[in-house]
Amino acid sequence: METNIVTIIVALIAIAIAWKVLSGLFKTLALLAILAVAAYVVFGVMA
């Protein structure tokens, strides 16, 4: 359970950094990649 919380916090920080630093298509791709990895870690570990 603690791993899931840490993963979500790290993903939120990464999203905030990507939102401020990147722009355009790179921002969209980075946000999708961050969310995909976080979802895989959180839900893949539980399955």
N, C-alpha and C positions, 0 to 999 in steps of 0.2 A: 504494500500500500504506500509506503514512504517513497518508493521508487517512482510511482505514478505521480505523486505530488511534485517531486523534484523535476521530473520530466516536463510536467505542465509549466512549472515556473521557468525552467530553462527555455522552453518553447516561447513563452510570453516575452522573455527578455530578447530572444533572437528575433521575434517578430517586431518588437519595438526598434531594435537596431536596424533591421532591414527596412523598416518603414521610413526611418530618418535618413539613411545613407543611400539607398538605391532608388531608382526611378524607372518608370515605364515598364517595359516587358520584363526586365530583370527583377524588378520588385515583385511582379506577379508570380514569376517562376520561383523566386526565393521563398515567398510566402506559402505557395503550394507545397514546395519541398519540405519546409519546416513543419507545416501541419500534417503532411503525410507521414513523416518520420515520427512525430509525436504520437499520432494516432496508432501507428504500427506498434510502437513501444508500449503504449498504455493498454491497447486492446489486444495486441498480439501476445503479450505476456500473460494476460488473464485467460486467454482461450486454451 
